[in-house]
Amino acid sequence: MNSYMFGELIDMISSTIGRVYLGTHLFLLKGQIVEEHFQ
């Protein structure tokens, strides 16, 4: 496995984790706003 492919793999993994993290964060934030709104 050459270093270029390894770098590409790391980029792919980190961007996927970033998207999942951001999606989860926004989802939780939206849930919090909805809860506060309906209290």
Biopython code that builds the backbone (N, CA, C, O; Angstrom):
import numpy as np
from Bio.PDB.StructureBuilder import StructureBuilder

atoms = [
    (1, "MET", "N", (0.855, -1.196, 0.000)),
    (1, "MET", "CA", (0.000, 0.000, 0.000)),
    (1, "MET", "C", (0.896, 1.255, 0.000)),
    (1, "MET", "O", (1.671, 1.466, 0.933)),
    (2, "ASN", "N", (0.787, 2.061, -1.024)),
    (2, "ASN", "CA", (1.642, 3.248, -1.081)),
    (2, "ASN", "C", (1.063, 4.404, -0.278)),
    (2, "ASN", "O", (-0.121, 4.413, 0.059)),
    (3, "SER", "N", (1.909, 5.372, 0.021)),
    (3, "SER", "CA", (1.523, 6.467, 0.919)),
    (3, "SER", "C", (0.428, 7.354, 0.338)),
    (3, "SER", "O", (-0.367, 7.926, 1.084)),
    (4, "TYR", "N", (0.379, 7.474, -0.993)),
    (4, "TYR", "CA", (-0.658, 8.304, -1.622)),
    (4, "TYR", "C", (-2.043, 7.725, -1.343)),
    (4, "TYR", "O", (-2.961, 8.443, -0.948)),
    (5, "MET", "N", (-2.177, 6.414, -1.556)),
    (5, "MET", "CA", (-3.457, 5.758, -1.288)),
    (5, "MET", "C", (-3.840, 5.870, 0.181)),
    (5, "MET", "O", (-5.007, 6.065, 0.520)),
    (6, "PHE", "N", (-2.838, 5.742, 1.048)),
    (6, "PHE", "CA", (-3.074, 5.835, 2.484)),
    (6, "PHE", "C", (-3.592, 7.227, 2.838)),
    (6, "PHE", "O", (-4.516, 7.361, 3.640)),
    (7, "GLY", "N", (-3.003, 8.257, 2.243)),
    (7, "GLY", "CA", (-3.449, 9.634, 2.468)),
    (7, "GLY", "C", (-4.876, 9.844, 2.009)),
    (7, "GLY", "O", (-5.666, 10.499, 2.688)),
    (8, "GLU", "N", (-5.209, 9.280, 0.843)),
    (8, "GLU", "CA", (-6.573, 9.384, 0.327)),
    (8, "GLU", "C", (-7.569, 8.731, 1.280)),
    (8, "GLU", "O", (-8.654, 9.259, 1.525)),
    (9, "LEU", "N", (-7.180, 7.576, 1.812)),
    (9, "LEU", "CA", (-8.038, 6.839, 2.741)),
    (9, "LEU", "C", (-8.277, 7.640, 4.011)),
    (9, "LEU", "O", (-9.407, 7.726, 4.491)),
    (10, "ILE", "N", (-7.218, 8.227, 4.556)),
    (10, "ILE", "CA", (-7.340, 9.060, 5.753)),
    (10, "ILE", "C", (-8.275, 10.244, 5.499)),
    (10, "ILE", "O", (-9.126, 10.562, 6.331)),
    (11, "ASP", "N", (-8.110, 10.890, 4.344)),
    (11, "ASP", "CA", (-8.986, 12.012, 3.977)),
    (11, "ASP", "C", (-10.440, 11.581, 3.922)),
    (11, "ASP", "O", (-11.323, 12.265, 4.441)),
    (12, "MET", "N", (-10.683, 10.433, 3.287)),
    (12, "MET", "CA", (-12.042, 9.924, 3.140)),
    (12, "MET", "C", (-12.665, 9.638, 4.508)),
    (12, "MET", "O", (-13.807, 10.016, 4.774)),
    (13, "ILE", "N", (-11.903, 8.967, 5.367)),
    (13, "ILE", "CA", (-12.392, 8.625, 6.706)),
    (13, "ILE", "C", (-12.677, 9.887, 7.523)),
    (13, "ILE", "O", (-13.727, 9.999, 8.155)),
    (14, "SER", "N", (-11.739, 10.830, 7.505)),
    (14, "SER", "CA", (-11.925, 12.037, 8.317)),
    (14, "SER", "C", (-13.093, 12.883, 7.819)),
    (14, "SER", "O", (-13.811, 13.481, 8.619)),
    (15, "SER", "N", (-13.287, 12.935, 6.504)),
    (15, "SER", "CA", (-14.414, 13.719, 5.989)),
    (15, "SER", "C", (-15.745, 13.037, 6.318)),
    (15, "SER", "O", (-16.740, 13.708, 6.589)),
    (16, "THR", "N", (-15.756, 11.711, 6.292)),
    (16, "THR", "CA", (-16.966, 10.969, 6.653)),
    (16, "THR", "C", (-17.299, 11.193, 8.121)),
    (16, "THR", "O", (-18.451, 11.452, 8.469)),
    (17, "ILE", "N", (-16.286, 11.092, 8.986)),
    (17, "ILE", "CA", (-16.481, 11.332, 10.417)),
    (17, "ILE", "C", (-16.968, 12.759, 10.643)),
    (17, "ILE", "O", (-17.871, 12.993, 11.447)),
    (18, "GLY", "N", (-16.368, 13.713, 9.931)),
    (18, "GLY", "CA", (-16.777, 15.107, 10.044)),
    (18, "GLY", "C", (-18.234, 15.310, 9.683)),
    (18, "GLY", "O", (-18.958, 16.026, 10.373)),
    (19, "ARG", "N", (-18.667, 14.674, 8.592)),
    (19, "ARG", "CA", (-20.065, 14.799, 8.166)),
    (19, "ARG", "C", (-21.011, 14.183, 9.182)),
    (19, "ARG", "O", (-22.046, 14.763, 9.511)),
    (20, "VAL", "N", (-20.652, 13.004, 9.677)),
    (20, "VAL", "CA", (-21.487, 12.327, 10.671)),
    (20, "VAL", "C", (-21.575, 13.162, 11.947)),
    (20, "VAL", "O", (-22.652, 13.324, 12.521)),
    (21, "TYR", "N", (-20.423, 13.692, 12.386)),
    (21, "TYR", "CA", (-20.383, 14.515, 13.596)),
    (21, "TYR", "C", (-21.246, 15.759, 13.427)),
    (21, "TYR", "O", (-22.034, 16.109, 14.305)),
    (22, "LEU", "N", (-21.083, 16.424, 12.279)),
    (22, "LEU", "CA", (-21.840, 17.643, 12.011)),
    (22, "LEU", "C", (-23.338, 17.336, 11.941)),
    (22, "LEU", "O", (-24.153, 18.068, 12.501)),
    (23, "GLY", "N", (-23.689, 16.268, 11.261)),
    (23, "GLY", "CA", (-25.092, 15.871, 11.141)),
    (23, "GLY", "C", (-25.713, 15.583, 12.497)),
    (23, "GLY", "O", (-26.832, 16.010, 12.780)),
    (24, "THR", "N", (-24.978, 14.854, 13.337)),
    (24, "THR", "CA", (-25.459, 14.520, 14.678)),
    (24, "THR", "C", (-25.611, 15.779, 15.517)),
    (24, "THR", "O", (-26.601, 15.952, 16.230)),
    (25, "HIS", "N", (-24.618, 16.657, 15.424)),
    (25, "HIS", "CA", (-24.629, 17.908, 16.187)),
    (25, "HIS", "C", (-25.834, 18.768, 15.802)),
    (25, "HIS", "O", (-26.533, 19.291, 16.670)),
    (26, "LEU", "N", (-26.070, 18.911, 14.510)),
    (26, "LEU", "CA", (-27.199, 19.711, 14.038)),
    (26, "LEU", "C", (-28.528, 19.075, 14.438)),
    (26, "LEU", "O", (-29.475, 19.771, 14.805)),
    (27, "PHE", "N", (-28.588, 17.744, 14.364)),
    (27, "PHE", "CA", (-29.799, 17.027, 14.736)),
    (27, "PHE", "C", (-30.128, 17.239, 16.209)),
    (27, "PHE", "O", (-31.278, 17.500, 16.563)),
    (28, "LEU", "N", (-29.108, 17.127, 17.069)),
    (28, "LEU", "CA", (-29.310, 17.331, 18.503)),
    (28, "LEU", "C", (-29.685, 18.773, 18.809)),
    (28, "LEU", "O", (-30.540, 19.034, 19.655)),
    (29, "LEU", "N", (-29.040, 19.709, 18.114)),
    (29, "LEU", "CA", (-29.325, 21.121, 18.306)),
    (29, "LEU", "C", (-30.772, 21.428, 17.923)),
    (29, "LEU", "O", (-31.461, 22.169, 18.624)),
    (30, "LYS", "N", (-31.222, 20.862, 16.819)),
    (30, "LYS", "CA", (-32.586, 21.053, 16.353)),
    (30, "LYS", "C", (-33.579, 20.480, 17.370)),
    (30, "LYS", "O", (-34.616, 21.081, 17.647)),
    (31, "GLY", "N", (-33.246, 19.320, 17.912)),
    (31, "GLY", "CA", (-34.094, 18.694, 18.928)),
    (31, "GLY", "C", (-34.201, 19.553, 20.176)),
    (31, "GLY", "O", (-35.272, 19.667, 20.772)),
    (32, "GLN", "N", (-33.092, 20.150, 20.566)),
    (32, "GLN", "CA", (-33.057, 21.007, 21.746)),
    (32, "GLN", "C", (-33.936, 22.240, 21.531)),
    (32, "GLN", "O", (-34.701, 22.628, 22.413)),
    (33, "ILE", "N", (-33.819, 22.847, 20.356)),
    (33, "ILE", "CA", (-34.617, 24.040, 20.032)),
    (33, "ILE", "C", (-36.107, 23.696, 20.039)),
    (33, "ILE", "O", (-36.921, 24.456, 20.565)),
    (34, "VAL", "N", (-36.456, 22.563, 19.462)),
    (34, "VAL", "CA", (-37.862, 22.131, 19.426)),
    (34, "VAL", "C", (-38.396, 21.909, 20.836)),
    (34, "VAL", "O", (-39.512, 22.321, 21.153)),
    (35, "GLU", "N", (-37.594, 21.253, 21.686)),
    (35, "GLU", "CA", (-38.018, 21.019, 23.073)),
    (35, "GLU", "C", (-38.252, 22.321, 23.817)),
    (35, "GLU", "O", (-39.257, 22.472, 24.512)),
    (36, "GLU", "N", (-37.333, 23.259, 23.675)),
    (36, "GLU", "CA", (-37.464, 24.545, 24.351)),
    (36, "GLU", "C", (-38.690, 25.299, 23.847)),
    (36, "GLU", "O", (-39.375, 25.973, 24.617)),
    (37, "HIS", "N", (-38.956, 25.181, 22.567)),
    (37, "HIS", "CA", (-40.067, 25.883, 21.943)),
    (37, "HIS", "C", (-41.420, 25.388, 22.466)),
    (37, "HIS", "O", (-42.359, 26.167, 22.632)),
    (38, "PHE", "N", (-41.501, 24.081, 22.722)),
    (38, "PHE", "CA", (-42.788, 23.509, 23.129)),
    (38, "PHE", "C", (-42.967, 23.363, 24.635)),
    (38, "PHE", "O", (-43.930, 22.742, 25.086)),
    (39, "GLN", "N", (-42.049, 23.928, 25.418)),
    (39, "GLN", "CA", (-42.191, 23.823, 26.878)),
    (39, "GLN", "C", (-43.140, 24.884, 27.410)),
    (39, "GLN", "O", (-43.380, 24.948, 28.616)),
]
sb = StructureBuilder()
sb.init_structure("model")
sb.init_model(0)
sb.init_chain("A")
sb.init_seg("    ")
for serial, (resi, resn, name, xyz) in enumerate(atoms, 1):
    if name == "N":
        sb.init_residue(resn, " ", resi, " ")
    sb.init_atom(name, np.array(xyz, "f"), 0.0, 1.0, " ", f" {name:<3s}", serial, name[0])
structure = sb.get_structure()
